[in-house]
Amino acid sequence: MRPYEAMVVLEPGLADDAMEAVLNRITGAITSQGGEVTHLDRWGKRRLAYEIGGHTEGYYVLIKFQGNPAAAIELDRILRITDPVMRHLIVREYTGRRKSAAAAAQAPAAPATEVAGTAAEAEAKAGAEAGESTGGTGSGAQSK
């Protein structure tokens, strides 16, 4: 299962029982697909950056959940057809891993001495090229 976050902006004038019904519908969509809600954070009413459907405020809810991609797709479908939802965004949380464990095991790390030697060689080469481009005014120039 993969970690996801969903930010949902609900209409600000929603009654408490109607808001609970919407949140139960959202969490039910996640759990019906085999997912698990790990965190539900109600941010409350916040001012919107721009007007949406005549509203200048929205009720923000952050939902963190574990699930398969089918759970995220089903949640997106449910949020699109739920009237009190003004905006929503579902993202997969970043876990910090870029490579798979198998790929990391196959690629051996270079020893520190080789890396340091390579950097020193690169500096020497860059210095030599800089001397050639200035017309040879370095130690190899002949004086009259």
N, C-alpha and C positions, 0 to 999 in steps of 0.2 A: 504494500500500500504506500501511496505517496502523500506527502504533506501538502495541503492547500490552504490558502487564505481567501476568504470572501468578504468584501466590503459591500455593505448594502445600505442604501439611503432610502428611508421610508418617508412617507408624507408626515409632516409634523403634527397635523391635527387628528391623528389616529387615536382612538380611545385605547385605554390600557388593555382591555380584553381583546380588542381587535388586533392590537400589536402582538399580544401573546399568541393569538391564532396564526398570524403570519409567521412568527418565529417558529412555532410548532410545525407549520407546513414546511418551512425551510429545513429544519433539522430532520423532519420525517423523510424528506426527499434524499437527504444524505444517508440516513440509516437504512432506508429501503434498498439502497444499492450496495449494501455491505460496508458502508463507511462508518466512521466514528467521529462525533463532534468532540474535540479535545478542549476547546475554549470558546466561550461566547462572551464578548465584551460589549456592553451597551455604552456607547459614548454619549448618547443623549442628543438634544437639539443643538445644531451648529448652524452658523450662517453659511449659505452657499456662495460660491465665487460668482455665480451668475444665476439668474432666475430660471427655474425649471417648472414648466406648467403652471405659472402664476405663483409659485412658492419661492420665498427668499430664504427659507430655513428648511432643514431636513433632519430627520432622526437617524443618526449613524449607528450601525451595528457591525462589529468585526467578528467574523466566525472563523476559527481555525479548525480544520478537520483532516483526518486521514482517510484516504479512499483511493479507489482505482479511477482511471480516467472516465469510466462510464458514470461514476457518481458526480464528477464535476460537470459532465455534459448534461445529465439529468437536472442537476441544480440550476444550471444556466437556463434550461428550458422552463423550469418552474418559475424562476425569477422573472423571465420575460413575460409570462402570462399573468403574473400576480399584479393586480391593479395598484395597490398601495406602494409598490416598489418604484421609486422614481429613477434610480440609477443603481447599477451593481457592477462589480468587477471581481473575477475569480482568477487568482494567480497561483501557480505552483511555487511553493517556498523553496528558496535556495538552500541546499544542504551543505555546500562547501566543497563537494567533491567534483573535480573536473574529469578525472580519468577513472576508469574502472580499476578494480584491484588487480585484475589479470594483466592489464596494460602496464600498470606501474611496476609489477613484478618482472615483466619481460624487459623493460628498459632499465639497464643498470645505470646508476649514477656515476658521473665522471669523478675520478679522484681529485682532491683539492690541488695537488701539485700540478696536474695537467692543466687545470683551469687557470692557475696563477701563471704558468709558463706561457700559455696562449695569450693572456692579457699583456704580458711583458713583451712578447714578440710583436703584438699588434701595435704597441706604443712605439717600439723601435722602428717599425716599418713606417708608421705615420710620421715620425720625426725625420726619417730619411727622405720621404716624399716631399715634405715641407721644405727641406733644404734645397732640393732639386728645383722646386718651383720658384724660389727666390733668386735664381740665377747663379747659384753656387757660391754665395758669399760666405760659406762656412769654412771649415778648416782646410778644404781642398782647393781654395782659391789661390792663384798665383799673384804676387804683388810685383809691380814694375819698379 
